[in-house]
Amino acid sequence: MTDIPPGPPTEEVRSAGEVDLLLRLARRWRRLGLDGADGLGLTPHQERALLALSRLEAQHEGVRVSSLAQHLGIAPRSATEVADALESAGLAARSSDPTDRRAVLLGLTEAGRGIVTAVRERRRAVAEQALQTLDEADRAELRRLLTLLLEA
């Protein structure tokens, strides 16, 4: 499955199913959102891990690396390597788990929270720019349809 080319819809795009179109759009926005990642000094994997850590940390005070690995769908060893890189960059810090002295928790630093905010703002700007191509009626219809999908 290829990405949607910019410009008027091609026959391939016109004949694609709704699921394919949603997946293509998500891939395009993800790629466009990553275009500015170089300025933050993060690899795509580190950025994804940082965002996941932020979401997990909102639910729990600290996050075990094994939980991060499970959330990302990667091997624990890979999650440890990403956690090491985030810690080396000063974006995450490890601490002892107060409920299990054998376990270590990972949490965002202030710098890490700042990067998460910047990443979310960049991704939101990409999506907002894309939505500018729609008039108000189309935006209202899109909002209605997305709400239906979220409620399903």
SERO-473442 format. One record per residue: residue number from 0; y, x, z of N, C-alpha, C in turn. Coordinates in pm, 1 decimal, always signed. Atoms other than C-alpha are relative to their C-alpha. Layout:
REM residues N
fise NUM n_y Y n_x X n_z Z ca_y Y ca_x X ca_z Z c_y Y c_x X c_z Z
...
REM end
This chain:
REM residues 152
fise 0 n_y -116.6 n_x +84.8 n_z +0.0 ca_y +0.0 ca_x +0.0 ca_z +0.0 c_y +123.4 c_x +89.7 c_z +0.0
fise 1 n_y -119.8 n_x -81.3 n_z +12.5 ca_y +330.3 ca_x +148.4 ca_z -108.3 c_y +116.7 c_x -69.0 c_z +69.1
fise 2 n_y -121.2 n_x +53.7 n_z -60.7 ca_y +673.0 ca_x +99.4 ca_z +40.7 c_y +72.0 c_x -87.1 c_z -101.7
fise 3 n_y -79.2 n_x +83.4 n_z +89.2 ca_y +911.4 ca_x -159.3 ca_z -102.5 c_y +110.3 c_x +86.5 c_z -58.5
fise 4 n_y -108.3 n_x -79.2 n_z +58.6 ca_y +1137.6 ca_x +15.4 ca_z -353.4 c_y +132.5 c_x -72.7 c_z +16.6
fise 5 n_y -130.1 n_x +65.3 n_z -9.7 ca_y +1511.2 ca_x -47.3 ca_z -310.7 c_y +35.1 c_x -68.7 c_z -131.9
fise 6 n_y -43.7 n_x +69.1 n_z +120.0 ca_y +1677.3 ca_x -283.0 ca_z -555.5 c_y -69.7 c_x -132.4 c_z -16.5
fise 7 n_y +60.5 n_x +130.8 n_z +25.0 ca_y +1560.6 ca_x -605.8 ca_z -715.6 c_y -151.5 c_x +6.1 c_z +17.4
fise 8 n_y +145.2 n_x +0.0 n_z -22.0 ca_y +1203.1 ca_x -709.5 ca_z -629.2 c_y -77.6 c_x +25.3 c_z -128.1
fise 9 n_y +89.1 n_x -26.8 n_z +112.9 ca_y +937.1 ca_x -573.2 ca_z -859.9 c_y -108.0 c_x -107.4 c_z -1.4
fise 10 n_y +111.3 n_x +95.7 n_z +7.0 ca_y +639.9 ca_x -779.7 ca_z -975.0 c_y -97.5 c_x +24.5 c_z +114.3
fise 11 n_y +91.4 n_x -33.8 n_z -109.7 ca_y +428.6 ca_x -593.6 ca_z -718.3 c_y +49.6 c_x -61.0 c_z +130.8
fise 12 n_y -56.8 n_x +55.2 n_z -123.2 ca_y +665.3 ca_x -701.6 ca_z -439.3 c_y -5.8 c_x -152.6 c_z -4.4
fise 13 n_y +1.6 n_x +146.4 n_z +11.1 ca_y +692.3 ca_x -1060.2 ca_z -567.9 c_y -140.2 c_x -55.8 c_z +20.5
fise 14 n_y +137.0 n_x +50.7 n_z -10.9 ca_y +312.5 ca_x -1093.3 ca_z -574.0 c_y -68.0 c_x +39.2 c_z +131.2
fise 15 n_y +60.5 n_x -43.6 n_z -126.6 ca_y +249.6 ca_x -930.1 ca_z -233.6 c_y -2.0 c_x -116.1 c_z +99.5
fise 16 n_y +8.8 n_x +100.2 n_z -105.4 ca_y +140.4 ca_x -1145.0 ca_z +57.7 c_y +101.0 c_x +26.8 c_z +110.7
fise 17 n_y -98.6 n_x -10.6 n_z -107.3 ca_y +360.9 ca_x -1208.8 ca_z +357.9 c_y -32.6 c_x +113.3 c_z +97.9
fise 18 n_y +39.3 n_x -106.0 n_z -94.0 ca_y +161.6 ca_x -975.4 ca_z +583.9 c_y +30.2 c_x +136.2 c_z -59.3
fise 19 n_y -29.0 n_x -128.0 n_z +65.6 ca_y +186.7 ca_x -692.2 ca_z +331.9 c_y +150.4 c_x +27.8 c_z -0.7
fise 20 n_y -145.1 n_x -18.5 n_z +2.5 ca_y +560.6 ca_x -748.4 ca_z +299.6 c_y +53.1 c_x +37.2 c_z +138.3
fise 21 n_y -43.7 n_x -34.5 n_z -136.6 ca_y +608.4 ca_x -743.6 ca_z +677.5 c_y -37.1 c_x +143.7 c_z +35.0
fise 22 n_y +43.2 n_x -136.9 n_z -29.8 ca_y +406.3 ca_x -422.9 ca_z +706.9 c_y +82.1 c_x +101.9 c_z -77.5
fise 23 n_y -82.2 n_x -90.6 n_z +81.5 ca_y +599.7 ca_x -259.7 ca_z +423.2 c_y +140.3 c_x +12.3 c_z +57.0
fise 24 n_y -134.2 n_x -2.0 n_z -57.4 ca_y +932.1 ca_x -358.5 ca_z +577.2 c_y +1.8 c_x +79.2 c_z +130.4
fise 25 n_y +7.5 n_x -74.2 n_z -125.9 ca_y +826.1 ca_x -226.2 ca_z +917.9 c_y -11.1 c_x +149.1 c_z -25.9
fise 26 n_y +16.4 n_x -142.6 n_z +33.3 ca_y +718.1 ca_x +104.1 ca_z +759.6 c_y +131.6 c_x +58.2 c_z -51.0
fise 27 n_y -127.8 n_x -48.9 n_z +52.5 ca_y +1047.2 ca_x +135.9 ca_z +571.8 c_y +101.0 c_x +18.0 c_z +112.4
fise 28 n_y -97.5 n_x -10.4 n_z -109.6 ca_y +1257.1 ca_x +65.6 ca_z +880.0 c_y -35.2 c_x +113.3 c_z +95.1
fise 29 n_y +43.0 n_x -110.7 n_z -87.0 ca_y +1049.1 ca_x +307.3 ca_z +1085.9 c_y +39.2 c_x +132.9 c_z -63.2
fise 30 n_y -35.9 n_x -124.1 n_z +69.8 ca_y +1100.2 ca_x +577.3 ca_z +820.9 c_y +150.7 c_x +21.9 c_z +1.3
fise 31 n_y -145.6 n_x -12.7 n_z -2.5 ca_y +1472.8 ca_x +506.9 ca_z +794.8 c_y +50.4 c_x +31.3 c_z +140.4
fise 32 n_y -37.6 n_x -26.8 n_z -138.3 ca_y +1499.2 ca_x +506.8 ca_z +1173.1 c_y -29.9 c_x +142.1 c_z +42.2
fise 33 n_y +35.2 n_x -138.5 n_z -31.8 ca_y +1335.3 ca_x +847.8 ca_z +1183.3 c_y +90.4 c_x +99.8 c_z -69.9
fise 34 n_y -85.2 n_x -92.3 n_z +74.9 ca_y +1583.8 ca_x +995.6 ca_z +936.1 c_y +98.2 c_x +72.9 c_z +90.3
fise 35 n_y -94.7 n_x -64.5 n_z -90.3 ca_y +1824.0 ca_x +1069.4 ca_z +1222.2 c_y -64.7 c_x +70.8 c_z +117.3
fise 36 n_y +70.1 n_x -58.9 n_z -114.3 ca_y +1555.9 ca_x +1200.5 ca_z +1458.2 c_y +20.3 c_x +150.8 c_z +9.5
fise 37 n_y -17.9 n_x -144.7 n_z -1.8 ca_y +1613.8 ca_x +1561.5 ca_z +1355.5 c_y +117.9 c_x +40.7 c_z +87.4
fise 38 n_y -118.1 n_x -31.1 n_z -80.0 ca_y +1954.8 ca_x +1553.3 ca_z +1522.6 c_y -27.3 c_x -4.6 c_z +149.1
fise 39 n_y +35.3 n_x +8.5 n_z -141.7 ca_y +1784.7 ca_x +1473.9 ca_z +1853.2 c_y -99.8 c_x +108.6 c_z +39.3
fise 40 n_y +93.3 n_x -108.1 n_z -29.2 ca_y +1540.0 ca_x +1762.6 ca_z +1823.7 c_y -138.7 c_x -46.9 c_z +37.2
fise 41 n_y +130.9 n_x +54.7 n_z -32.5 ca_y +1232.6 ca_x +1540.8 ca_z +1850.2 c_y -85.9 c_x -12.8 c_z -124.5
fise 42 n_y +93.0 n_x +33.9 n_z +106.4 ca_y +925.5 ca_x +1512.9 ca_z +1635.8 c_y -22.6 c_x -150.8 c_z +8.1
fise 43 n_y +30.3 n_x +143.7 n_z -6.7 ca_y +822.0 ca_x +1157.8 ca_z +1542.0 c_y -96.1 c_x -35.2 c_z +114.2
fise 44 n_y +95.6 n_x +25.5 n_z -108.3 ca_y +532.1 ca_x +1183.8 ca_z +1790.9 c_y +68.6 c_x +4.4 c_z +136.3
fise 45 n_y -72.4 n_x -9.8 n_z -126.3 ca_y +763.0 ca_x +1292.3 ca_z +2071.2 c_y +91.0 c_x -121.4 c_z +19.2
fise 46 n_y -87.7 n_x +116.3 n_z -8.6 ca_y +1006.7 ca_x +1012.7 ca_z +1990.2 c_y -80.3 c_x -124.3 c_z +38.3
fise 47 n_y +86.1 n_x +115.3 n_z -30.1 ca_y +727.9 ca_x +755.3 ca_z +1993.8 c_y -48.4 c_x +4.5 c_z +145.0
fise 48 n_y +46.1 n_x -14.8 n_z -138.4 ca_y +595.5 ca_x +892.6 ca_z +2323.6 c_y +113.4 c_x -26.9 c_z +98.8
fise 49 n_y -115.5 n_x +21.8 n_z -86.5 ca_y +942.7 ca_x +890.1 ca_z +2477.3 c_y +29.9 c_x -149.2 c_z +13.6
fise 50 n_y -23.4 n_x +144.8 n_z -3.7 ca_y +992.1 ca_x +524.0 ca_z +2383.3 c_y -111.1 c_x -71.3 c_z +76.9
fise 51 n_y +112.0 n_x +59.6 n_z -73.0 ca_y +645.5 ca_x +435.5 ca_z +2512.9 c_y +13.2 c_x +27.4 c_z +149.1
fise 52 n_y -18.3 n_x -35.6 n_z -140.9 ca_y +713.4 ca_x +619.6 ca_z +2837.2 c_y +108.7 c_x -86.9 c_z +62.5
fise 53 n_y -107.5 n_x +84.8 n_z -49.7 ca_y +1034.5 ca_x +423.7 ca_z +2876.1 c_y -50.2 c_x -142.6 c_z +26.0
fise 54 n_y +54.3 n_x +135.7 n_z -18.0 ca_y +853.3 ca_x +91.1 ca_z +2826.4 c_y -95.5 c_x -5.8 c_z +117.8
fise 55 n_y +96.9 n_x -2.2 n_z -109.1 ca_y +571.9 ca_x +186.4 ca_z +3064.2 c_y +67.8 c_x +20.9 c_z +134.8
fise 56 n_y -70.5 n_x -30.2 n_z -124.5 ca_y +810.7 ca_x +323.0 ca_z +3323.8 c_y +76.5 c_x -123.6 c_z +50.8
fise 57 n_y -67.7 n_x +123.3 n_z -41.0 ca_y +993.2 ca_x -12.9 ca_z +3325.3 c_y -95.0 c_x -89.8 c_z +79.9
fise 58 n_y +100.6 n_x +79.5 n_z -70.2 ca_y +667.0 ca_x -165.0 ca_z +3454.0 c_y -52.0 c_x +69.4 c_z +125.7
fise 59 n_y +53.6 n_x -80.7 n_z -110.6 ca_y +561.9 ca_x +116.6 ca_z +3688.8 c_y +96.9 c_x +113.6 c_z +27.7
fise 60 n_y -96.9 n_x -104.1 n_z -34.3 ca_y +763.8 ca_x +376.1 ca_z +3875.6 c_y -31.1 c_x +133.6 c_z -66.4
fise 61 n_y +42.2 n_x -121.3 n_z +68.9 ca_y +565.9 ca_x +660.8 ca_z +3724.6 c_y -118.6 c_x -33.3 c_z -87.6
fise 62 n_y +104.4 n_x +29.4 n_z +97.9 ca_y +316.8 ca_x +680.4 ca_z +3440.6 c_y -96.8 c_x +117.1 c_z -5.4
fise 63 n_y +100.6 n_x -104.6 n_z +17.9 ca_y -7.8 ca_x +872.9 ca_z +3429.8 c_y -10.1 c_x +33.5 c_z -148.1
fise 64 n_y +12.0 n_x -43.4 n_z +138.9 ca_y -55.9 ca_x +1075.2 ca_z +3113.8 c_y -114.5 c_x -75.6 c_z -68.3
fise 65 n_y +111.7 n_x +76.2 n_z +58.0 ca_y -386.7 ca_x +892.0 ca_z +3062.1 c_y +46.1 c_x -139.8 c_z -42.4
fise 66 n_y -54.7 n_x +131.5 n_z +36.9 ca_y -195.7 ca_x +559.7 ca_z +3057.9 c_y +86.1 c_x +12.3 c_z -125.3
fise 67 n_y -81.4 n_x -23.6 n_z +119.1 ca_y +48.6 ca_x +702.9 ca_z +2805.5 c_y -89.3 c_x +17.9 c_z -121.9
fise 68 n_y +94.7 n_x -21.4 n_z +110.6 ca_y -243.9 ca_x +818.2 ca_z +2589.7 c_y -59.5 c_x -132.1 c_z -45.5
fise 69 n_y +59.3 n_x +129.0 n_z +34.1 ca_y -402.9 ca_x +475.7 ca_z +2604.7 c_y +101.9 c_x -88.8 c_z -72.0
fise 70 n_y -105.1 n_x +81.8 n_z +60.9 ca_y -74.1 ca_x +302.8 ca_z +2521.4 c_y +28.7 c_x +44.7 c_z -143.4
fise 71 n_y -27.9 n_x -54.1 n_z +133.2 ca_y -19.0 ca_x +532.0 ca_z +2221.1 c_y -122.4 c_x +0.8 c_z -90.6
fise 72 n_y +122.1 n_x -4.0 n_z +79.4 ca_y -381.7 ca_x +516.3 ca_z +2110.3 c_y -36.0 c_x +139.3 c_z -45.7
fise 73 n_y +30.7 n_x -139.1 n_z +33.1 ca_y -422.1 ca_x +894.8 ca_z +2118.1 c_y -88.9 c_x +58.8 c_z +109.5
fise 74 n_y +86.1 n_x -67.8 n_z -96.5 ca_y -654.8 ca_x +1136.6 ca_z +2295.3 c_y +83.3 c_x +49.2 c_z +118.4
fise 75 n_y -72.9 n_x -48.8 n_z -117.1 ca_y -555.8 ca_x +1232.2 ca_z +2650.9 c_y +53.5 c_x +142.6 c_z -17.8
fise 76 n_y -46.0 n_x -137.6 n_z +23.6 ca_y -532.6 ca_x +1597.7 ca_z +2542.4 c_y +128.0 c_x +0.7 c_z -83.9
fise 77 n_y -120.6 n_x +9.4 n_z +83.6 ca_y -279.6 ca_x +1504.1 ca_z +2273.4 c_y +117.8 c_x -51.7 c_z +80.9
fise 78 n_y -107.0 n_x +53.7 n_z -85.1 ca_y -80.4 ca_x +1301.3 ca_z +2525.5 c_y +50.4 c_x +107.3 c_z +96.2
fise 79 n_y -41.1 n_x -109.8 n_z -88.5 ca_y -79.6 ca_x +1602.4 ca_z +2759.0 c_y +90.8 c_x +96.8 c_z -74.7
fise 80 n_y -83.4 n_x -90.2 n_z +79.6 ca_y +60.6 ca_x +1820.5 ca_z +2480.1 c_y +138.9 c_x -59.1 c_z -24.1
fise 81 n_y -129.2 n_x +65.6 n_z +20.6 ca_y +334.8 ca_x +1565.8 ca_z +2405.5 c_y +78.2 c_x -1.7 c_z +131.2
fise 82 n_y -65.8 n_x +1.8 n_z -130.6 ca_y +410.4 ca_x +1531.3 ca_z +2777.5 c_y +53.9 c_x +138.8 c_z +34.3
fise 83 n_y -46.1 n_x -137.1 n_z -23.7 ca_y +433.8 ca_x +1911.4 ca_z +2804.9 c_y +127.0 c_x +28.8 c_z -79.8
fise 84 n_y -117.2 n_x -24.2 n_z +85.1 ca_y +679.6 ca_x +1921.1 ca_z +2513.8 c_y +122.0 c_x -76.0 c_z +52.8
fise 85 n_y -111.0 n_x +78.7 n_z -55.2 ca_y +892.8 ca_x +1642.2 ca_z +2664.1 c_y +51.4 c_x +61.8 c_z +129.4
fise 86 n_y -40.3 n_x -65.0 n_z -125.1 ca_y +892.4 ca_x +1819.8 ca_z +2999.2 c_y +75.1 c_x +130.2 c_z -29.6
fise 87 n_y -67.8 n_x -125.0 n_z +36.5 ca_y +986.7 ca_x +2152.7 ca_z +2837.9 c_y +140.5 c_x -25.3 c_z -52.5
fise 88 n_y -131.4 n_x +34.7 n_z +54.7 ca_y +1276.2 ca_x +1979.0 ca_z +2662.7 c_y +91.8 c_x -62.5 c_z +106.2
fise 89 n_y -80.7 n_x +58.8 n_z -106.5 ca_y +1394.7 ca_x +1838.0 ca_z +2996.4 c_y +15.5 c_x -151.1 c_z -10.9
fise 90 n_y -9.2 n_x +144.2 n_z +20.9 ca_y +1333.1 ca_x +1478.5 ca_z +2885.5 c_y -92.6 c_x -79.0 c_z +91.1
fise 91 n_y +94.4 n_x +63.2 n_z -92.2 ca_y +1046.1 ca_x +1402.6 ca_z +3122.9 c_y -31.1 c_x +99.4 c_z +110.6
fise 92 n_y +36.5 n_x -85.2 n_z -114.0 ca_y +934.2 ca_x +1532.6 ca_z +3459.7 c_y -127.0 c_x -54.2 c_z +63.1
fise 93 n_y +122.7 n_x +37.8 n_z -71.1 ca_y +605.0 ca_x +1532.3 ca_z +3642.3 c_y +27.3 c_x -1.7 c_z +150.1
fise 94 n_y -8.4 n_x +7.4 n_z -145.9 ca_y +569.6 ca_x +1431.6 ca_z +4005.6 c_y -136.0 c_x -42.6 c_z +53.7
fise 95 n_y +125.9 n_x +39.7 n_z -62.9 ca_y +286.4 ca_x +1373.1 ca_z +4250.1 c_y -5.4 c_x -151.1 c_z +14.0
fise 96 n_y +21.7 n_x +142.7 n_z -20.6 ca_y +139.9 ca_x +1024.7 ca_z +4266.2 c_y -12.5 c_x -22.9 c_z +150.3
fise 97 n_y +6.1 n_x +19.9 n_z -144.6 ca_y +209.5 ca_x +902.4 ca_z +4620.7 c_y -125.6 c_x -73.7 c_z +46.2
fise 98 n_y +120.2 n_x +74.0 n_z -39.1 ca_y -105.2 ca_x +686.1 ca_z +4614.7 c_y -128.8 c_x +75.8 c_z -27.9
fise 99 n_y +119.0 n_x -78.0 n_z +34.6 ca_y -345.1 ca_x +951.1 ca_z +4478.5 c_y +43.3 c_x +145.2 c_z -17.0
fise 100 n_y -50.5 n_x -138.4 n_z +2.5 ca_y -281.1 ca_x +1316.3 ca_z +4557.8 c_y -58.1 c_x +82.9 c_z -114.2
fise 101 n_y +57.5 n_x -73.2 n_z +113.4 ca_y -504.3 ca_x +1424.4 ca_z +4266.3 c_y +73.4 c_x -29.8 c_z -130.3
fise 102 n_y -62.9 n_x +45.2 n_z +124.0 ca_y -293.9 ca_x +1239.3 ca_z +4010.6 c_y +144.8 c_x +46.1 c_z -9.9
fise 103 n_y -137.7 n_x -38.5 n_z +28.7 ca_y +34.2 ca_x +1333.9 ca_z +3848.9 c_y +63.0 c_x -111.8 c_z -82.6
fise 104 n_y -73.4 n_x +103.0 n_z +71.8 ca_y +294.9 ca_x +1088.8 ca_z +3725.3 c_y +105.7 c_x +63.8 c_z -88.5
fise 105 n_y -101.0 n_x -45.6 n_z +94.4 ca_y +529.4 ca_x +1133.7 ca_z +3432.4 c_y +111.8 c_x -102.9 c_z -0.9
fise 106 n_y -115.4 n_x +89.5 n_z +4.4 ca_y +878.5 ca_x +989.0 ca_z +3430.1 c_y +112.3 c_x +61.6 c_z -81.1
fise 107 n_y -114.8 n_x -47.6 n_z +77.4 ca_y +1194.1 ca_x +1012.1 ca_z +3223.3 c_y +103.4 c_x +64.7 c_z +91.6
fise 108 n_y -115.6 n_x -57.8 n_z -68.6 ca_y +1478.6 ca_x +1235.4 ca_z +3332.1 c_y +124.1 c_x -75.6 c_z -49.3
fise 109 n_y -124.3 n_x +60.8 n_z +48.8 ca_y +1840.9 ca_x +1129.1 ca_z +3290.4 c_y +22.5 c_x +34.0 c_z -147.1
fise 110 n_y -13.5 n_x -40.7 n_z +140.5 ca_y +1848.7 ca_x +1328.8 ca_z +2966.4 c_y -96.1 c_x -80.0 c_z -88.0
fise 111 n_y +98.4 n_x +78.5 n_z +74.0 ca_y +1533.8 ca_x +1147.5 ca_z +2853.0 c_y +46.6 c_x -143.4 c_z -19.8
fise 112 n_y -52.8 n_x +136.4 n_z +11.8 ca_y +1691.6 ca_x +808.9 ca_z +2926.3 c_y +113.9 c_x -5.5 c_z -102.7
fise 113 n_y -108.1 n_x -5.8 n_z +98.4 ca_y +1994.9 ca_x +912.9 ca_z +2723.6 c_y -53.0 c_x +6.4 c_z -142.5
fise 114 n_y +60.6 n_x -9.9 n_z +133.0 ca_y +1775.5 ca_x +1005.7 ca_z +2427.6 c_y -62.7 c_x -133.6 c_z -39.3
fise 115 n_y +58.9 n_x +131.9 n_z +28.2 ca_y +1588.0 ca_x +674.0 ca_z +2453.9 c_y +108.8 c_x -96.2 c_z -45.4
fise 116 n_y -112.2 n_x +86.6 n_z +38.0 ca_y +1921.3 ca_x +492.1 ca_z +2439.4 c_y +48.0 c_x +33.7 c_z -140.7
fise 117 n_y -46.0 n_x -42.4 n_z +133.1 ca_y +2028.2 ca_x +695.8 ca_z +2134.9 c_y -99.0 c_x -41.6 c_z -108.7
fise 118 n_y +103.0 n_x +37.3 n_z +97.7 ca_y +1697.2 ca_x +632.3 ca_z +1955.2 c_y +4.2 c_x -150.4 c_z -25.1
fise 119 n_y -4.1 n_x +146.1 n_z +16.3 ca_y +1714.2 ca_x +258.9 ca_z +2020.1 c_y +125.0 c_x -43.5 c_z -74.7
fise 120 n_y -123.8 n_x +33.1 n_z +71.2 ca_y +2075.8 ca_x +245.5 ca_z +1902.1 c_y -11.2 c_x +34.6 c_z -148.3
fise 121 n_y +16.9 n_x -40.8 n_z +139.3 ca_y +1987.0 ca_x +436.3 ca_z +1583.5 c_y -91.3 c_x -97.5 c_z -73.5
fise 122 n_y +93.6 n_x +93.5 n_z +62.9 ca_y +1691.4 ca_x +207.7 ca_z +1509.3 c_y +64.0 c_x -137.3 c_z -18.8
fise 123 n_y -68.4 n_x +129.2 n_z +10.1 ca_y +1900.0 ca_x -100.6 ca_z +1579.0 c_y +103.2 c_x +2.1 c_z -113.3
fise 124 n_y -100.5 n_x -12.4 n_z +106.3 ca_y +2173.5 ca_x +24.3 ca_z +1344.6 c_y -65.5 c_x -8.5 c_z -137.0
fise 125 n_y +72.3 n_x +5.8 n_z +127.1 ca_y +1919.3 ca_x +71.4 ca_z +1064.0 c_y -37.3 c_x -144.3 c_z -31.5
fise 126 n_y +39.0 n_x +139.4 n_z +21.4 ca_y +1790.0 ca_x -283.5 ca_z +1110.5 c_y +122.3 c_x -86.6 c_z -28.7
fise 127 n_y -122.3 n_x +78.7 n_z +19.8 ca_y +2142.0 ca_x -426.1 ca_z +1136.2 c_y +56.9 c_x +24.1 c_z -140.2
fise 128 n_y -49.6 n_x -30.9 n_z +134.8 ca_y +2244.9 ca_x -248.5 ca_z +816.6 c_y -82.5 c_x -74.3 c_z -104.7
fise 129 n_y +85.9 n_x +70.5 n_z +94.7 ca_y +1945.9 ca_x -397.0 ca_z +635.7 c_y +29.4 c_x -149.9 c_z +1.3
fise 130 n_y -27.9 n_x +143.5 n_z -10.5 ca_y +2028.8 ca_x -745.8 ca_z +764.1 c_y +134.5 c_x -38.5 c_z -59.3
fise 131 n_y -130.7 n_x +28.4 n_z +60.5 ca_y +2381.7 ca_x -715.7 ca_z +626.6 c_y -12.2 c_x -50.2 c_z -143.1
fise 132 n_y +19.9 n_x +48.2 n_z +137.1 ca_y +2235.0 ca_x -789.4 ca_z +284.6 c_y -24.7 c_x -150.3 c_z -4.2
fise 133 n_y +25.7 n_x +143.7 n_z -6.3 ca_y +2159.8 ca_x -1144.5 ca_z +401.8 c_y +127.7 c_x -75.1 c_z +35.1
fise 134 n_y -114.0 n_x +82.4 n_z -40.2 ca_y +2420.6 ca_x -1419.6 ca_z +415.3 c_y -36.9 c_x -74.1 c_z +129.0
fise 135 n_y +20.7 n_x +63.7 n_z -131.3 ca_y +2458.0 ca_x -1628.1 ca_z +732.4 c_y -113.7 c_x -102.2 c_z -4.3
fise 136 n_y +107.7 n_x +98.8 n_z +10.5 ca_y +2225.7 ca_x -1904.4 ca_z +609.3 c_y -137.2 c_x +69.1 c_z -2.6
fise 137 n_y +126.5 n_x -74.7 n_z +4.7 ca_y +1951.7 ca_x -1650.8 ca_z +526.7 c_y -32.9 c_x +60.0 c_z +136.8
fise 138 n_y +22.8 n_x -57.1 n_z -133.8 ca_y +1998.5 ca_x -1484.0 ca_z +865.6 c_y -47.9 c_x -107.2 c_z +96.8
fise 139 n_y +41.6 n_x +109.9 n_z -87.1 ca_y +1966.7 ca_x -1820.1 ca_z +1041.0 c_y -145.5 c_x -38.6 c_z -29.9
fise 140 n_y +137.4 n_x +32.4 n_z +37.9 ca_y +1647.8 ca_x -1894.9 ca_z +845.6 c_y -96.1 c_x +108.0 c_z +46.4
fise 141 n_y +83.6 n_x -110.4 n_z -47.3 ca_y +1506.3 ca_x -1550.6 ca_z +924.4 c_y -18.5 c_x -10.0 c_z +151.2
fise 142 n_y +6.8 n_x +15.9 n_z -146.2 ca_y +1588.4 ca_x -1602.8 ca_z +1293.6 c_y -97.2 c_x -112.1 c_z +36.7
fise 143 n_y +88.3 n_x +113.8 n_z -25.8 ca_y +1412.9 ca_x -1941.2 ca_z +1283.7 c_y -146.6 c_x +38.5 c_z -23.1
fise 144 n_y +137.4 n_x -38.5 n_z +32.7 ca_y +1101.7 ca_x -1797.3 ca_z +1116.5 c_y -54.8 c_x +104.8 c_z +98.2
fise 145 n_y +45.9 n_x -102.1 n_z -95.5 ca_y +1082.0 ca_x -1493.8 ca_z +1343.9 c_y -27.5 c_x -61.1 c_z +136.8
fise 146 n_y +22.7 n_x +69.5 n_z -126.8 ca_y +1113.7 ca_x -1718.1 ca_z +1648.0 c_y -132.1 c_x -75.2 c_z -3.1
fise 147 n_y +129.3 n_x +69.0 n_z +13.8 ca_y +824.7 ca_x -1931.7 ca_z +1519.8 c_y -116.4 c_x +97.4 c_z +12.2
fise 148 n_y +106.8 n_x -99.2 n_z -6.0 ca_y +612.4 ca_x -1620.3 ca_z +1471.2 c_y -19.0 c_x +55.1 c_z +140.8
fise 149 n_y +10.1 n_x -52.4 n_z -137.1 ca_y +695.1 ca_x -1488.7 ca_z +1817.6 c_y -58.9 c_x -101.2 c_z +96.3
fise 150 n_y +53.0 n_x +104.6 n_z -87.7 ca_y +606.4 ca_x -1821.2 ca_z +1975.4 c_y -146.5 c_x -34.5 c_z -30.4
fise 151 n_y +136.7 n_x +35.2 n_z +40.9 ca_y +274.9 ca_x -1850.4 ca_z +1785.0 c_y -103.0 c_x +74.5 c_z +82.1
REM end
